[in-house]
């Protein structure tokens, strides 16, 4: 269940804790890690109630090569954290919680990031990993999904395929929403696992394999590690942005969907550099503009960027998904 959980009274704390433990069990966290997960959830949700009175939480499982990560997003529209250094000290937390502070939440999590100001409130993301997978050293990626408010499963899905030479990101939005849309996305991603091809060829293979199916719209990105070039194919209304030092570039899409006539989609290539961002998101989010990116946000982790944007830009009438990738390095020849 990838739905927003409103935090507006103390009963919500136990509900989020139970759901987090359920997800943690699903990815085989140890009993010790489950206990630590419960502490993190209790601290973060209690602080929402104390400092902002209300907020919301999203929990998702991120599957990447070699590991599964339980991702938690805590967000509120309160007055922000004025003294961040003090809040990282043990004992600086809600009197109703264990009093461990943000520092303990950071220590207990496998990854942690926070973005806060008086104008935008506070967003916290953290993860608990089933396996400590070594980073590629080339690309840092985070993604989140949330389902239609009336559904319990998300019809959007995404997949990461990596070799030493390339990273492929495929984002699908199954036609409609709910269980049937989720099944359509799963089928398309399952087909994609069997192909190792540039985005245009991949899109053509997917459209050929799924003619007459319920189908989906999709975007495919391949990043070449050695020269940091990006190749892209887009079909339907999934937006793909590349944010570089020279500005924001919106990649075009071709009208249509997987499930109709075979096509390569709209294809494009561009050069990237260290520090550049690639953002892919479905139409469950409103169109992202520069005004939706507050100062400092783009310097945070990809998962935090994804969490902030999916929270602030969620339309509330469809499934939604977002994947954010940052170029962090380059593989030498």
Rosetta blueprint (number, residue, H / E / L):
1 X L
2 X L
3 X L
4 X L
5 X E
6 X E
7 X E
8 X L
9 X L
10 X L
11 X H
12 X H
13 X H
14 X H
15 X H
16 X H
17 X H
18 X H
19 X H
20 X H
21 X H
22 X H
23 X H
24 X H
25 X H
26 X H
27 X L
28 X L
29 X L
30 X L
31 X H
32 X H
33 X H
34 X H
35 X H
36 X H
37 X H
38 X H
39 X H
40 X H
41 X H
42 X H
43 X H
44 X H
45 X H
46 X H
47 X H
48 X H
49 X H
50 X H
51 X H
52 X L
53 X L
54 X L
55 X E
56 X E
57 X E
58 X E
59 X E
60 X E
61 X E
62 X E
63 X E
64 X E
65 X L
66 X L
67 X E
68 X E
69 X E
70 X E
71 X E
72 X E
73 X E
74 X E
75 X E
76 X E
77 X L
78 X L
79 X L
80 X L
81 X L
82 X L
83 X L
84 X H
85 X H
86 X H
87 X H
88 X L
89 X L
90 X L
91 X L
92 X L
93 X L
94 X L
95 X L
96 X L
97 X L
98 X L
99 X L
100 X L
101 X H
102 X H
103 X H
104 X H
105 X H
106 X H
107 X H
108 X H
109 X L
110 X L
111 X E
112 X E
113 X E
114 X E
115 X E
116 X E
117 X E
118 X L
119 X L
120 X L
121 X E
122 X E
123 X E
124 X E
125 X E
126 X E
127 X E
128 X E
129 X E
130 X L
131 X L
132 X L
133 X L
134 X L
135 X L
136 X L
137 X L
138 X L
139 X E
140 X E
141 X E
142 X E
143 X E
144 X E
145 X E
146 X E
147 X L
148 X L
149 X L
150 X L
151 X L
152 X L
153 X L
154 X L
155 X L
156 X E
157 X E
158 X E
159 X E
160 X E
161 X E
162 X E
163 X L
164 X L
165 X L
166 X E
167 X E
168 X E
169 X E
170 X E
171 X E
172 X E
173 X E
174 X E
175 X L
176 X L
177 X L
178 X L
179 X H
180 X H
181 X H
182 X H
183 X H
184 X H
185 X H
186 X H
187 X H
188 X H
189 X H
190 X H
191 X H
192 X H
193 X L
194 X L
195 X L
196 X L
197 X L
198 X L
199 X H
200 X H
201 X H
202 X H
203 X H
204 X H
205 X H
206 X H
207 X H
208 X H
209 X H
210 X L
211 X L
212 X L
213 X L
214 X L
215 X L
216 X E
217 X E
218 X E
219 X E
220 X E
221 X E
222 X E
223 X E
224 X E
225 X L
226 X L
227 X L
228 X L
229 X E
230 X E
231 X E
232 X E
233 X E
234 X E
235 X E
236 X L
237 X L
238 X L
239 X E
240 X E
241 X E
242 X E
243 X E
244 X E
245 X L
246 X L
247 X E
248 X E
249 X E
250 X E
251 X E
252 X L
253 X L
254 X E
255 X L
256 X L
257 X L
258 X E
259 X L
260 X L
261 X L
262 X L
263 X L
264 X L
265 X L
266 X E
267 X E
268 X E
269 X E
270 X E
271 X E
272 X L
273 X L
274 X L
275 X L
276 X L
277 X E
278 X E
279 X E
280 X E
281 X E
282 X L
283 X L
284 X L
285 X E
286 X L
287 X L
288 X L
289 X L
290 X H
291 X H
292 X H
293 X L
294 X L
295 X L
296 X L
297 X H
298 X H
299 X H
300 X L
301 X L
302 X H
303 X H
304 X H
305 X H
306 X H
307 X H
308 X H
309 X H
310 X H
311 X H
312 X H
313 X H
314 X E
315 X L
316 X L
317 X L
318 X L
319 X L
320 X E
321 X E
322 X E
323 X E
324 X E
325 X E
326 X E
327 X E
328 X L
329 X L
330 X L
331 X L
332 X L
333 X L
